[in-house]
């Protein structure tokens, strides 16, 4: 895979529908084999394709990869993971939170580009979140990130400082979301420990 990346990026650099298709395929592959950050691929497609085509291509690729991984892992990993981690109080609290607030948990983590997409997929796959909630939260949550990085790629050479300012604002918003998510998860873990019956 890594040995062919230069060739793939060379094909993307030509732009057009071929670049959109290759970007889509690359993002799907990277969802399973995280050899490159997805935002980098989105920016590369945005730099060479018309913006609407680039956004649709990168968004659909990110969603297709995430959902394919989710359904595959739900099929094969759900029971083994529960068997391995079910005895840990922290894991039980996370599972309880995702099952109770699954849509919002997936949505918020999808909005955080530095949060590993594969972790979100696995957490959703092995908990009781409904398939429809996971799909809708993924479709919505992936869109802002793909738009931001695809537009950044298209504007980077012509509006460098404006793009940097825009990415900084987005980074601050993401940092706020990470802080909020950490507080919520810590609160759930603490509640789970507090409810543990005395032995």
Protein Blocks (a to p, Z undefined) as FASTA:
>chain_A
ZZmmmmmmmmmmngpjklmmmmmmmmmmmmmmccbcfklmmmmmmmmmcfklmmmmmmmm
mmmmmmmmmmmmmmmmmmmmmmmmmmpmklmmmmmmmmmmmmmmmmmmmmmmklcfklmm
mmmmmmmbdfklmmmmmmmmmmmmmmmmmmmmmmmmmmmmlmmmmmmmmmmmmmmmmmmm
mmmmmmmmmmmmmmpccZZ
